[in-house]
Amino acid sequence: MHFLLFYDVVPEYVERRAPFRAEHLALAQAAHARGELVLGGALADPVDGAVLLFRGDSPAAAEAFAAAEAASLGHGGVSLVARVTGVSRRAITEGERELNSRTRSVWPPGRIRRPDGGRKATIQKDPQLLNCLEQLVEDTTRGDPESPLRWTCKSVRKLSEELKAHGHVASHELVAELLHEHGYSLQANVKRHEGEDHQDRNAQFEYLNGRVKHYLELKWPVISVDTKKKELVGEFKNSGREWRPRGKPSEVRVHDFVIPELGRVSPYGIYDLQKNDAWVSVGTDHDTSAFAVASVRRWWQAMGQESYPKAGGLLITADGGGSNGSRVRLWKVELQRLADEIRWPIEVGHFPPGTSKWNKIEHRLFSFISQNWRGKPLTSHEVIVNLIAATTNRKGLKVRCELDREKYPQGVKITKAEMSELNLERASFHGDWNYTLRPRVTQKV
């Protein structure tokens, strides 16, 4: 490395310099002989400044030269050289001390201080700092109601403030540095816990898998059904980003309050495992069992009966809750009516509690709908229907979508007498999850 030592010539320095000219040149020649001084000289004529170029691993050689110059000037020399060269008085004084004691240090390559020199790191001055920081960020503090960070965000600034309350001085920058050095990072929540595992969870998966394989081998329809998350209609923020001209994002409302004339929509999907196509009914009223089965009926009328003219039954896989829940009476009553209409037995298999994300429709249809409309405000019913209908993937997914403006009132009561009229046949394994609704008229041949 190279270091420049500048001299700003002032009248006082010029007057006092003449008697020490020879000594100055001797210092320069000695530094050059040691390989420290590369070149030096005046910057203008008449002289108004000078510069010396030093070579070394640190500015120690330049500082030592300035200290020697100060010593040669006698009383007041330190102040004068400090003003002329810009080198601090402390550095010049330290250089003089080393020269006088003949203990000038030779630093290892790359160092500008002696080993262990300079200000000590905070972690060295306060060995308990790291231990206190780790206790503050430990997950165990979540369960401690007395923990100071139990109910606050663990930002580095909050952690810094809490460390100060414990008698430790640490800036938020130091807190961030220590956390990174010891393997901490900012992390979001991860959805892993699916609720309590039912003892027959795996057995139900195996049962459903067997029934699905059987229908697929027979070339009979197997559909996966569910309701996608309800969506606000209007100029509301939709998660995700899309390509737009720089600095021109889509402007949306600040608050997510329902627009009465637009309301919400409930997209109910039917995914056909056999054909890799789907139907989505976008309901504008309540998400009830009547709406769910009406959506299945629309799929059958628009796609199912044409695709499976010779099939002998329909298999529906659904999660265990919501409008198509295993314990919802209206769901079974409406399916019975559909079975009577199409004159086919309708077999239903529900996923065990807490496993709705295993339903095929979640990752074969709904995930692609979310990708297709990411970053796009759902400003109208027409926009929603068109975005859903335009959804596809690399495997050739095709989606048909229609708006359903029918009314589906909530709170419809189904009596035991109505349930007793159902032609419902429960499977030998978990009849509460697996059952078949057979038509109450002559079966279609």
N, C-alpha and C positions, 0 to 999 in steps of 0.2 A: 504494500500500500504506500501511497505518497501523501505527504502533508505539506501544506503551504503556510509559511509564517510571513505575514504582511507587516511592513513598517509604514506607519503614517508619519511623515516627517513634519515636525512642528518647530517653530523658532527656537524654543528652549533646548530641544534635543540637538539641533544643529550646532548651537553655541557650545554645548558641553561635550560634543562628540569628538572634536579635533584632537584633544590630548589622548584619546583612547583609540585612535584610528588603528595603530599598529596592533594593539591587543585584540581589537575586533577582527582584524584580518587573520591573526594567529588562531583565534577561536574557529573561524570559518575554515581555515586550512586543516586544522586538527579534525574537525567534523568530517571534512571531505576525505581525509586519510582513513578515517574509520568506516567510510562507506555510508555515512548518514546523510551528508549534505551532497546533493546532486548538482545544484547550480544556485546562483544568487546574483543580485545586482540591482542597480537603480532602475526605476520605471520611467523616468523622464529627465529632460535636461532643460531648465534647471531641475534639480532633484526635488520631487514632491512626494516620493514614496519609494519603497524597496520591497523585494520579495525574496524569500529563501525557500527552496524546494527540498524537503527531507524525504528519505526513504526508510521504511521500517514497518514493523507489525503494529506499532502504536505511536501516538503523538509524543511519546516520552522524549525522543531525541530533540524535537523542536522545543519542548518545554525546558529541557536541560540547557539548550543553547540560549534561550531567553533568560534563564536564571543566571548563567555565566555572564551575559551582557549586563544584567542588573548589578551583579557583584563588582564588575569592573567599573561601574559608574559611581560606586560609593554610596554615600548617604542620599536617599531620595531616588536611587536607581530603580528600586522595585516599582514604585509608583509610576515613574517615567516610562519604563519598559512596558508596564501594564497598559498605560494609555496609548503608547505607540503601536504595540503589537496586538492588543486585544486579548492577550493571555491573562487569565485571572491572577490576582495577587496571590491567592492560595497556591496555585500551581507553580508560580515563580518562587515563592518562599519554600515550598516543598523541594523544588529543584535545587535551590541553594543549600538546603539542609543536607541533601544527598551528596552534593558536590563537596561540602565541607567535611562530611563524615566519611567520604570515600566509600559509601555503601550503595552506590547506584545499582538498582536491581535490573536484572535482565529478565523480562517477562517471557513466559512460554509463548510460542507462536499463536497469534490470534487473540492474545490477552492485552488489555490496557491497564489492568490492575494486578497487584500481587495476589497470589492465591489467598482466598478467604477475605479479600479486600472488598470494599464497597458496602452498601446497605444490606442488612440481612433480610432474607425473605420472611414474609409475615408468618408463614407456616413453621419456620424455624424459631422465630421469636415466641410463637404461641403454639406449642405442640398439641394442645387439646382442641385447637380450632377445628381440625378435620373430624375428630370424633364427635364433637358437638353438631357439626353440619350433617354428618351421616345420621345422627339420631333424629334430627329435624325432618329429614326427607324419608326416613324409613316408613314402609307401609304400615307398620304396627301403630303409628300415631293415628291412623284412621279410626281405630276402635277406642281411642283414649279421649273421653270427653273433656279432659283437662288439658290436652295438648294445645299449645297456642296456635298451631296451624291446622287444627282439626276442622275448622270451619272457614278457612281462607285458602286462596290460591297460593300454591307453592312457587311463586315467581322468585327470581334471583333477588329482586329488590326486597320482597317480603322476608326472604331468608336472611339477607344482610341485616335488616332491621332486627330480626329475632336474635341473630348472633350478637348484636350489640347489646340487647337486653340481657344476654347471658354473660356479658363481660368480655366479648371478643370483638375486635375491630377488623372488619373485612368489608371491602367495597363490593358492590354487586358484580363488577367485572371479575374480581378475585373469586367470588362464589361460583360464577359460571365456569371459570378456568379450572377450579378444583373439581367441580362436578364432572366436567368432561375428562379430566385426567384420571378419574377413578371410575370410569365406565358408566356414568349416568348420561341420559339423553332425554330430550322431550319426546314423549310418546302418548299417542291417543289411546282411548279405550278399545279393547278388542272383544267382540261378541263371541264368547265361548260357552258360557253357562246356559244350558237349555232347560233348566228346571230339574226337578227330581226325575230320575230314570225309573220308568215303570219296569217291574220285574219281567214283563212279557214284551218289552220293547223290541228286542232282537227277533224274537219269535214272530212278532207281527210283521216286521220287515220281511222276513223269509216267507211268510204266508202271502203277503201282498206281491212279492216278487214272483212267486209261483203262479198266482192268478193272472198277473200281467203277462207272463210268458205264455200261459195257456191261451189267452185271448189273441195275442200276437201271432201265435202259430196257426190259429184258426182264421186269421185275417179278419177278426172282429174288432170293432172300435174300442179303444182304451183312451179315455180322456182324463186329464188332470185339471182340476178346477180350483179357483180361489178368487178372492177380491183383492185387487191391487190397492195400495194406499190411496185414501181419498185425496183429491186435489182441489185446491181453490181455483176458481175460474176468474181470470182478470189479469191485469198487469202486475203480477206478483213475481218475486224472485224465484227462479228455479235453479236448483243446485247444478254445478258444472260450468264449463266454459266452452265457447265456440269462437271460431275465427271471425273477426270483424276488423274494420279499419282501425288503426291505432288511435286510441283516445276517444273512440266513439262506441262505448258499451250500450247495450239496450237499457233504457231507463225504466225503472219499475217503482212501484209504491214502496214507501218506507215501512208502513205497518201492514201486517197480514190480517186485516179485518175482512170478513165476508162481505162481498158486494151482493145485497139482497136480490137484485134482478138476475144475477148470474149464479150465485150460490156455489155449491161444491158438486163434484161428480164422483161416482164410484165405478171405476172400470172393473167389470167382472169378466175374467178370462176363462176360456176353454181351450186347452192345448191337446191336440191329437197326436199321441205318441207314434201311431202307425204311419201317419202321413207327414209329420213335421209341419203341420199348419195349425192355425189358431183362429178363434173367433173371440172378439171382445165386444161386450155390450157396455156402453157408457151410460150409466143410469144417472138421472138427475134427481131422483127421490131417495128414499131410504134403502139401505142395503139390508134387505130382508131375505128370508128363505124363498119367498114368492119371486123376488127379483132374481135370485140365483137360479132357480129352476126355469124361470122364463128365459134366462140367457142360454141355458142348455137347450131349451126348446127352439130358440132361434138358430142356434148352431145346427141342430138336427134338420130344421127346415131348409136352411141355406146351404149346408155343406154335408152333413152326416148321411142323410138318406140317399143322396146321390153317390157318395163315396162308398157306401156299404149296402148295396141293394140286396145282397144275399146273406147278410149276417144274421145271427140268431140271438144276439144279446148285446148289451152295452155295459162296460165296466167303468165306473167312476172312482178315481182316487182323490181324496180330499183330506184336509187337515181336520182336527177334532173339534175346532171351535168356530165361532163366527156364524154367518148365515147358513153355512153348510155343516154345522156341528153335528157330532154323533148323537147328541142328546136333545136336539131341537126337533120337536114334534112336527112343526109346520114344514120343515125340510122333507120329512118322510111322506107327509100328506101330499105335498106338491109333486114329489117324485112318483107317487102312486098314480096321480092324475096323468102325468106324462107317460108312464108305462101303459096306462089304458089307451092313450091316444096313439102311440106308435106300435102298440101290441107286441112289445118286446120286453123281456125281463131286464130290469136294471139292477145290476149288482154294484154295491158300494163298499169300498174299503177305506177306512179312516186311518190316518197316521197316528201313532201313539202321542200322548200329551208331550208338548215341548219339542216336537220334531217337525213342525210345519215347514221349515226351510228345506227339508228333504224332498218336498213335493216338487215334481218335475217342472211344473209351470213357473216356479220361482226363478230357476236359472236357465230355463229354455225359452221363456217368453218375457216375463216381467223385467228381467235384467236388461234385455235388449231394448225394451220400450224406454226404460230409464236412460240408456245410453243414447237413444235416438233423439230424445227431446231435452237432453241436458243443456242447460244454459238458455233455453228458449221459454219465454213467458207463455203460459197457457191462457191466451187472451180471450178465447171464445170456444164454444162447443165444437165449431167447425175445425178450428186449429187442432184441438185435442184428437178428434176423430181422424183427421188427415195424418197427424204425426204417428198415431198408433198404426194406422193402415200402411204407412210407409216403412214400418219396421221390418228388418230382415237380418240375416247373418250369413256367414260364409257357407253354412250348410244348406242354404236355400229356404230358410223359414219364410212362410207366407202368412200374412195376417189380414183378416177382414174385420171391419169395425163398423158399428152402427150406433146411433144415439137412441136411447130408450127414454122417452118422456112419460111413460106410464107412471101412475101413482101406486105405491106399494106401502100401505099404512102399517105402522108398527103396532105391537100389542095384540096381534090376532091370537085368540085363545083356541086351542084344540082340546076337545074333550076326550075322555077315555072311550066314550062310545064311538067317536070318529076314529080313534086309533084301533079299536077292535075291528073296524071294517076294512082295515088294510090287509092286502094279501102279502104279508111280510114274512119272509122265511129267514131266520137267523142261522148263521153258520155255526158249526159245532165248535169252532175255535173263536172265542171272543165274539159272541153274537152281538154285543153292544157296539163293536167296531166294524163287523163284517156281516152284511145282510143283503138280501135280494128282494126287490119289490116286483112281483109278477103281475101281469095284466089280469084284470078281473073280467076280461072278455076272451073269446077264442084267440089263441096265439096266431100270429101271422105265419103263413106257410111259405 
